Amino acid sequence: MTATTEPPAVTRATGLDFVWLEITGKCQLECIHCYAESGPTGTHSAIQRTDWLGVINQCADLGVEMVQFIGGEPTLHPDLADLVEYALDHGLEVEVFSNLVHVSTRMWDTFTRPGVRLACSWYSSDPTQHQLITGRNTHARTRANISKALAHGVPLRAGVIGMLDDQNVAAATAELEALGVANVGIDHLRQVGRGIRDRDATVAELCGGCGDGVVAIGPDGAVWPCVFTRWMPVGNVQDTLLSDILDGQAHTVATQELRAEFDRRTEPHAWGCGPDCQPNSKCNPMFPSCNPQACNPHDKTCSPNYKKPGEPCNPWRCGPTK
């Protein structure tokens, strides 16, 4: 973060609506763009089951509306079903961000519970190209489980992430829509984790919603303004209550720095972008005449990966995809 000569005064934390719970770094895949750098050699969180239950309790007490279980691949965590049930029992909505490579019978039972929804990423209608990105031949499995989730009536959204020069994003989107996925979004490669190509991870890679009613908790208990801001820890739930972290100086400094950067983007043509790329337009990062950096949305009414009731926001225009 940018150094400051005199930290701002700590103020009461704003409302928290959405929390990512990154419960594992283990995944069957090793996607070439994974911001968490998860994979088969990853491990489950250092936080024990009872501690995650305590975190969920804190989220409920803070008025959080939804938690998202993410990883890595959250379905690989042995306690996922219990954690989802516990969150539901405490009045929270739940989203599970899964690669949908393998879903056990017990997890299907969990996914079909009222209040649970799914999210996944999708890359190509070409299985070979899909494998090039994920590291395994999983196109058919994920496709079949998308269809199965829809057949079970599980709310599901999918995001297409464009990162290869010859990647047919339009065909991938059309394939999802043909399967019956009503909520399909598009994002571009964000240079964080394994997504880094030619520059370091900075706030330039962010969407504009980090820390605005959202927070992420990592496998080691670290708290970040979002899952992408891994270089910006503001506390750890293993030794500090989440409410105290949100009220703390580190969180205040981080969110003020982010707000200053995001506010700068709203200045007319500050990012070399024409009117079609202004926030809340129909422009998306894959639109060929747009600068992807300039098309990062800046919609403060929408939390990343979460559509608040009554808001017409596409979650992929407001936050990261894996």
C-alpha positions in Angstrom: 0.0 0.0 0.0 1.0 3.6 -0.4 2.8 4.9 2.7 1.0 7.7 4.6 2.7 10.1 7.0 -0.3 10.2 9.3 -2.9 7.3 9.3 -6.5 8.5 9.1 -8.7 8.3 12.1 -10.5 4.9 12.5 -14.2 5.2 11.9 -17.0 2.7 12.4 -17.1 0.1 9.7 -19.7 0.3 7.1 -22.3 -2.4 6.6 -21.0 -5.8 5.5 -23.2 -7.6 3.0 -21.0 -10.4 1.5 -18.1 -12.5 2.7 -15.9 -14.9 0.7 -14.9 -17.9 2.8 -11.8 -19.4 1.1 -11.8 -22.7 2.9 -9.1 -24.5 0.9 -6.2 -24.1 -1.4 -6.7 -27.6 -2.8 -8.1 -28.1 -6.3 -8.2 -30.9 -8.9 -7.3 -28.3 -11.6 -4.3 -26.0 -12.0 -5.8 -23.2 -14.1 -3.2 -21.0 -15.7 -4.9 -17.8 -14.4 -5.8 -18.8 -10.9 -5.5 -15.8 -8.6 -5.2 -18.1 -5.5 -2.6 -20.3 -7.2 -4.5 -23.4 -6.0 -4.0 -26.9 -7.4 -3.7 -30.6 -6.5 -0.8 -29.9 -4.1 -2.7 -27.3 -2.2 -4.0 -27.9 1.3 -7.2 -27.2 3.3 -7.3 -24.2 5.5 -5.4 -24.0 8.8 -8.7 -22.9 10.4 -10.5 -25.8 12.1 -14.2 -26.6 11.5 -15.2 -25.1 14.9 -13.4 -21.9 14.0 -15.1 -21.6 10.6 -18.4 -22.0 12.5 -17.4 -19.2 14.7 -16.6 -17.0 11.7 -20.0 -17.8 10.2 -21.6 -16.8 13.6 -19.7 -13.5 13.4 -20.9 -12.9 9.8 -24.5 -13.5 10.9 -24.1 -11.1 13.9 -22.8 -8.4 11.5 -25.8 -8.6 9.3 -24.1 -10.3 6.3 -26.6 -11.4 3.7 -24.6 -14.0 1.9 -21.4 -16.0 2.2 -19.6 -17.6 -0.7 -17.6 -20.8 -0.1 -14.6 -20.7 -2.5 -11.1 -22.1 -2.8 -9.4 -23.8 -4.4 -12.2 -26.2 -4.9 -14.5 -26.0 -1.9 -16.3 -29.3 -2.6 -12.9 -31.0 -1.7 -13.1 -29.7 1.9 -14.6 -32.5 4.1 -16.6 -30.0 6.2 -18.2 -28.0 3.3 -21.7 -29.6 3.7 -21.7 -29.0 7.4 -20.6 -25.4 7.0 -23.2 -24.7 4.4 -25.9 -26.1 6.6 -24.7 -24.1 9.5 -24.7 -20.9 7.5 -28.3 -21.6 6.3 -29.4 -22.3 9.8 -28.1 -18.9 10.8 -30.1 -17.0 8.2 -27.4 -16.6 5.6 -27.7 -17.2 1.9 -25.0 -19.3 0.5 -23.2 -19.5 -2.8 -20.6 -22.2 -3.6 -18.1 -21.3 -6.3 -17.1 -24.7 -7.7 -15.4 -26.0 -10.8 -18.2 -28.7 -10.9 -15.7 -31.4 -11.9 -17.0 -33.8 -9.3 -20.1 -33.5 -7.1 -20.8 -36.2 -4.5 -24.3 -37.3 -3.7 -24.2 -35.6 -0.3 -23.1 -32.3 -2.0 -26.1 -32.5 -4.4 -28.3 -32.9 -1.4 -26.7 -29.7 0.0 -26.8 -27.8 -3.3 -30.6 -28.4 -3.6 -31.3 -26.8 -0.2 -33.3 -23.6 -0.4 -31.0 -20.6 0.0 -28.1 -22.3 -1.8 -26.8 -21.3 -5.3 -23.8 -22.2 -7.4 -21.3 -20.4 -9.5 -18.7 -21.7 -11.9 -16.2 -20.5 -14.5 -16.2 -21.6 -18.1 -13.6 -21.1 -20.7 -14.3 -22.6 -24.1 -16.7 -24.7 -26.2 -13.6 -26.5 -27.4 -12.6 -29.2 -24.9 -9.0 -29.0 -26.0 -8.8 -25.3 -25.3 -10.7 -25.8 -22.1 -8.0 -28.3 -21.0 -5.2 -25.9 -22.0 -6.6 -23.5 -19.4 -7.6 -25.8 -16.6 -4.8 -28.3 -16.9 -7.1 -31.3 -17.1 -9.7 -32.7 -19.5 -12.7 -31.7 -17.5 -14.9 -30.0 -20.1 -17.4 -32.8 -20.3 -17.7 -33.3 -16.5 -18.3 -29.6 -15.8 -20.7 -29.3 -18.7 -22.7 -32.4 -17.4 -22.8 -31.0 -13.9 -24.0 -27.6 -15.1 -26.9 -29.4 -16.8 -27.6 -31.5 -13.7 -27.7 -28.4 -11.4 -30.2 -26.7 -13.7 -32.3 -29.9 -13.9 -32.4 -29.9 -10.1 -33.5 -26.3 -10.1 -30.3 -25.0 -8.4 -29.7 -21.3 -9.2 -26.5 -21.2 -11.1 -24.4 -18.5 -12.8 -21.4 -18.9 -15.0 -18.6 -16.6 -16.1 -16.5 -16.9 -19.2 -13.0 -15.6 -18.7 -11.1 -14.5 -21.8 -7.4 -14.9 -21.7 -6.2 -16.5 -25.0 -5.8 -14.8 -28.3 -7.8 -17.5 -30.1 -10.4 -18.0 -27.4 -13.9 -17.9 -28.8 -15.7 -16.2 -26.0 -18.9 -15.7 -27.9 -19.1 -19.5 -28.7 -18.4 -20.3 -25.0 -21.2 -17.9 -23.9 -23.6 -19.4 -26.5 -22.8 -22.9 -25.3 -23.8 -22.0 -21.7 -26.9 -20.2 -22.8 -27.9 -23.3 -24.9 -27.6 -25.4 -21.7 -30.0 -23.1 -20.1 -27.7 -20.9 -18.0 -29.6 -17.6 -17.7 -26.8 -15.6 -15.9 -23.7 -15.6 -18.0 -21.0 -13.0 -17.5 -17.7 -12.2 -19.2 -14.4 -11.2 -17.5 -10.9 -10.7 -18.7 -7.6 -12.1 -17.3 -6.7 -10.3 -14.1 -3.0 -10.4 -13.3 -3.0 -11.8 -9.8 -1.5 -15.1 -8.7 -0.9 -17.4 -11.7 -2.6 -14.7 -13.8 0.4 -12.5 -13.7 1.9 -12.1 -17.1 3.8 -8.8 -17.6 3.2 -6.8 -14.4 2.8 -7.3 -10.7 -0.6 -7.5 -9.0 -1.8 -4.0 -8.2 -5.1 -2.1 -7.7 -5.2 -1.7 -11.4 -6.3 -5.3 -11.7 -9.4 -4.7 -9.4 -13.0 -4.1 -10.4 -13.9 -1.2 -8.2 -15.9 -2.9 -5.6 -13.2 -4.2 -3.2 -13.9 -3.5 0.4 -17.3 -1.9 -0.3 -19.6 -4.0 1.8 -17.5 -7.1 1.1 -14.5 -8.8 2.7 -12.6 -12.1 2.1 -11.2 -14.5 4.6 -8.4 -16.7 3.4 -7.4 -20.3 4.3 -5.0 -19.1 7.0 -7.5 -16.6 8.5 -6.1 -13.6 6.7 -8.7 -10.9 5.9 -8.6 -9.0 2.7 -10.8 -6.4 1.0 -11.5 -9.0 -1.6 -10.1 -12.3 -2.8 -7.9 -10.5 -5.3 -6.2 -8.1 -2.8 -4.0 -10.8 -1.3 -1.1 -8.4 -0.9 -3.3 -6.2 1.3 -4.1 -8.1 4.6 -6.0 -6.1 7.1 -6.1 -8.6 10.0 -6.6 -12.3 10.8 -9.7 -13.9 12.3 -7.6 -16.5 14.2 -6.6 -13.8 16.7 -9.1 -10.9 16.2 -12.9 -10.6 15.9 -14.1 -9.8 12.4 -15.9 -6.7 13.7 -12.7 -5.4 15.3 -10.8 -6.0 12.0 -13.4 -4.0 10.1 -13.2 -1.2 12.6 -9.4 -1.4 12.7 -6.9 1.1 11.3 -5.4 -1.3 8.7 -8.8 -1.9 7.2 -9.6 1.8 7.2 -6.3 2.7 5.5 -6.7 -0.1 2.9 -10.3 0.8 2.0 -9.5 4.5 1.8 -6.6 3.8 -0.6 -8.9 1.6 -2.7 -11.6 4.3 -2.8 -9.2 6.9 -3.9 -8.0 4.7 -6.8 -11.5 3.7 -7.8 -12.8 7.3 -7.6 -9.9 8.4 -9.9 -11.2 6.0 -12.6 -14.6 7.8 -12.7 -12.9 11.0 -14.0 -13.9 11.5 -17.7 -11.6 9.6 -20.0 -9.1 9.1 -17.2 -8.3 5.7 -18.5 -8.3 6.6 -22.2 -11.7 5.2 -22.7 -14.6 6.5 -24.7 -18.2 6.9 -23.6 -19.1 3.3 -24.4 -16.7 2.1 -21.7 -18.0 4.3 -18.9 -19.2 2.4 -15.8 -22.6 0.8 -16.0 -22.6 0.8 -19.8 -23.1 -2.3 -21.9 -19.4 -2.5 -22.6 -17.6 -5.6 -21.3 -13.9 -6.2 -21.0 -13.8 -8.4 -24.1 -15.4 -5.7 -26.3 -12.7 -5.3 -29.0 -12.8 -1.4 -29.2 -12.4 -1.0 -25.4 -9.4 -0.9 -23.2 -10.0 -3.8 -20.7 -8.5 -1.8 -17.9 -10.9 1.1 -18.7 -13.9 -1.3 -18.7 -13.5 -2.4 -15.1 -16.9 -1.5 -13.7 -17.4 1.0 -10.9 -20.8 0.2 -9.6 -20.8 0.9 -5.8 -24.3 -0.5 -5.5 -23.2 -4.1 -6.4 -21.0 -6.4 -4.4 -18.6 -8.7 -6.2 -20.0 -12.1 -7.0 -23.3 -11.1 -5.4 -26.5 -9.6 -6.7 -28.4 -7.8 -4.0 -32.2 -8.2 -4.1 -33.8 -5.8 -6.5 -30.6 -4.7 -8.2 -30.1 -5.3 -11.9 -26.4 -5.9 -11.6 -24.6 -8.7 -13.3 -22.2 -10.0 -10.7 -19.4 -10.5 -13.2 -19.5 -6.8 -14.0 -18.8 -6.2 -10.4 -16.2 -8.6 -9.2 -13.6 -11.3 -9.8 -13.9 -14.7 -11.3 -11.6 -17.6 -10.7 
